[in-house]
């Protein structure tokens, strides 16, 4: 069989030749001492992109999110987010386990958020209730099929947060995709949030790394939290160099991933299994009314040389990324209709 077409996730990418060269030649130092020049340059660059004072390089998106949440929510107080948010779905209970954070969710609607619903959920101090300290949103939304929260909705959420005097965090693991899809400058997104986490190892194709973005005071505290969580790295410039290369070379090309996802969605749509429109690089499938369940679909696809992600008994996902080209999509769009119609 020819090489497998891996549509499971945009985390399966491998460094390009140019990225490997940047890593090999990176100037490095001890980042725990703040002496790695490549890490320092990456942090300054990302902070500037989002219009904030500072940023902190972390090994993973989960750690970056959890650092941000601990900055905003004291132990015993409350975070609000949607029921399918990454921070409460795929981070293994870290907010409670490491931050002592209580969480409460609104019904999962992906990127389709109602700010008025969020406003009604916020609990003030007093009344012997757990006070709300922060609201978290996800841009783009993973389990929401890569949906993009409209800028107008985010501005309304900012107004809600300001009125209630709570903080607003963005899990921006794939915010680069939202920037390309809707043309919203990254600095406009950044100015709406108290903290933002961004990922370099998904759509941008770096092997490792995320950053927390915020004020200088918050990022100062974040360094202590990162060290406590085991995230203090030494000559991390080798990894930061990959991130800097990705920022310089791999943002605009995300439009290619979006176009390829749209091709996949177009051939899948007639079978009634698209969970949401394909706005960015994720194609979400709902197999509730289909003869195949998710595992059976994945097995049939693998037999055709196509790998897809199983998210639940009747939910699956296809993801386009740096490691998938037009020829790979040609193979997928030929095989998937045959599988779904069997």
N, C-alpha and C positions, 0 to 999 in steps of 0.2 A: 504494500500500500504506500502511496505517496505520503509525504509528511502530513501530520495532522494539522487541521485548521483549528487553532485554539481560540474559541470565542467565549471561554469561561469568564475571563476577567481582564481588565487592563493592567492588572498587577503581574501578568505573566511575561511582560516585555523584557528584553535583554538590552544591555547598553549597546548603542551604535558604535561604529569604529571611532567617530569623532569624540563621542563621550568617553570611550575608553582612553583615548589619547589625553583628554583633559584630566582624567583621573590619574593617569600615570605621571603627568608632569606637574601635578598640583603642589603648590607651596603649602607646607603644613607646620603645625605647632601643637601645643597642648591646649585643647579647647576648654578643659576644666579650669585652667588658669586664664582663659580668655585670650590665648596667645596663638590661635590658629588663624592666620590671615585669610584663608579661603573661606572658612566658616564665618568669620566676621564680615567679609564682603557679601556673602550670600544673605546673611541676616539683615544687613543694611539695605541691600537691594530689594528684598521682599517687603521689608517695612515701608520703604519708599513707594513701592508699587501700590500699597493699600493705604497710603497716607497716614501711617502711624509712626510713632517715635522709635519703636524697637521691635525686634523679632528674636525668637530662640529656635535653634535647630534641634530637632528631636528625632529619635530613631524611627518612630512610627506615627501614623495618624491617630491611633488609639491613645498613645501617650500624649500627643499634642492636645487632643480633645480633653483628656482628663486633667492635664495641667491647667487648661483654660477654665474648666469648670471649678476646680479647686480655688482658682483666683477669684471667682465670682460668687461662689456659694459656700458659706461657712458650714462646718459639720452640723448636722441636724436640721439645716434649713433646706429649702425646696427649689428644685429645677423643674420647669415646665418644658415639654417638647411633645412631638407627635408620637403615636404609639409604634410607628415603624422607624423611628429615628435611629441612626447608627449608634448614637451614644448610649441608648438603652437596649439595643437589639444585638449588636455585634461586638460589644466591648466587655463582655463576660461579667457584668455587674460591677465594673470598676468604680463607678461613681459612688456606689454604696460601700464597696469593700475598702477603697483607699481614701475616699473623700468624706465618708460619712454623710453623703448627700441623699436626701429624700427626693424622689421624683414622682411626678404626676403627669399623665399624658392626655392629650385630646385625641379623638378618633383619627385613625390613620387615613390621611387623604393626600399623602405625598406632597407635591409642591403647591397643591390647591389649599392654601391656608386662609382661614377667616379670622382676621385680627380681632373682631368683636368677640368671637368665641374665646380667644386667648385672654382678652381683657377681663371677661367675666370669671375666668379661672384664677386670676391672681389674688392671693390672700395677703392682706396687710399684716403688720405686726399686731399683736394683741389677740384677744378673744380665745386664748389658749389653743390657737391653731398654728400649724407649721407655716411660717412666713415664706412667701415666694421671694427669691433673690435674683433669679435669672430665667430667661427664656432662650432656648436653643432651637435654631432652624438649620436645615441641611440644604446646601446649594452646590451642585445639583442634588436631587434626591435619589439615593440609591434604590431603595425598595419602591420608590415612586416612578421607576422606569426612566430615570435620568431627567425627570421633569425640572423645569426652571421656574423658581419663584419670581414673579414679575417684580420689577423695581418698585412699582407703585405699592404693592403689598408690603414689601420690606419697609418702605417709608412709613406706611400706616403702623406697622409693628413697632418701629422706632418711636413713633408718637405715643403708642400704648405704653411702651417701656418707660419713656420719660415721664408720662403722667403718673404712672404707678411707682416711679423711682426704683425700677429694677433694671438689671443689666441684660444685654442682648449679645448672645454668642452665635457665631456662624461656623458650623462644621462645613468648611469650604474645601473638602477633599477634592472635589471636581469643580470648583468655582471657575477654573480656567475654561471649562466647557460652557458655562453660563455666559461668561464674558464673550466668547466667540459666537455663541448662538444668538444672543440678544444685543450684542454690540455695546454693552454697558461697560464703561471704563472700570478697571479694578479699583481705582481710588474711590469711585462712587460707592461701590460695595463696601469698601473698608470703612468709610466715614459713617456708615450706618451702625457699626457694631463696636462694642467695647473690646471684644476679642474675636479673632478669626484664626482658625486652623486651616492650613493649606497643605496639600500632599504633592510630593514630587514623583512618587513611585507608581502613580496610576496613569492618567492620560499623558503625562509628560515623559514617561519612559525612563526615569532614573531608577537605579536599583534599590535605593533605600532613602527614606527621609521625609519628614514633614516639618512645618514650622508653626509656632504660635506667634501671633502678631498682636501687639497692644501698646499701651503706654510704657514709658521707660520704667516707671514705678512697678507696674505689673510684671514686666519681663524680668526685672531684678528679683522679684519674689519667685518668678517661674523657674529661675536657675536653681534655687534651693529645692523646689518641688521636683524638678527633673532629676537632681542628684539623689534625692530621697527615693525616687522610683527606679533608680538604677540606670538612668539615661545619660549620665555624664560620660562622654566619650573623649578620647585623647586626640590622636592625630586624625580627626574626623574630616579634615580638608579633602582627603581622598574621596569621600562621599559627597561633601558639599560641592566639589568641582563638577560632579555629575549633575547636581541640581542646577548650578549656574549655567552649564551647557544646555540643559533642558529648557530653562527659561529663555535663553537666547535663540534656540532653534526649533522648539517643539510646541509652541503655543499656537501660532497661526495654522499649522498643519492639522490641528484638531478639526477644522472644517472638513477635511478628508474623511476623518472617522465618522463625522455626522452624516455625510453623504452616503457612506457605506452602510451605516445603520439604517438609513432610510431605504436603501435597496433591499435589505433583509426584511424590513417591516412591510414593504410593498408586496413581496411575494408571499408573506405569511398572512397578511390581512384577510384574504378571501376565506381562510379557514376558521375565522371567528375566535382566534386565540390571543390576539393582541390585547394586553392588559391596559395599555395607555399608548397614545401616539408617541412615536420615536422622535423626541426633540433633540437629543444629543447623541451620545454613543452607546446608549443602553436600549435594548429591545426586550421588554418584559412580556412574558407569556402567562396567560391564565388558562389552564387546561381543564377548568371545572366541567365544561360541557363537551369535552373531547374524549374520544375513545381511549387515547393514550394518557397515562399519568406522566408525571415529570421524569421519573426514573426510566420508564419505558421509552419515552422520547429521547432521553439522553443516550440510552443504550443503542437505539436505532440510529441515532446521529453518529455515534462513535463508529458503528459498523460502516458508515459511509465516509469516515475520516474527519468528522466534525465533532469538536468538543463543545458542549454547552453546560451551563451551571444549573444545578438543581437547588432551588431555594426552599421548596416545601413539597408536599405530596402532589400538589396540582399547580405549582408555580415554578417557572424556569426563566432563564435569562441568557441573552446573547450580548456580547460586548465587543465592539470594534476598538482597535488600538494600533499603536505603532508597529506591532508585529504582524499585522494583517494587511495584505495588499489587495488590489483589485482582482487578481487571479484567485486568491483565496475566497473572496466574496463570490466570484463566479461559481466556484465549486459549491459553496453553501446555498446559493439561490437555485442551483440546479437540483440539489439533493433534498432540501427541506420540504418543498411542495410534494415531492414523491413520498416522503416519510409521513407527512401530515394527512395525506389522502389515502394511505394504505388501510 
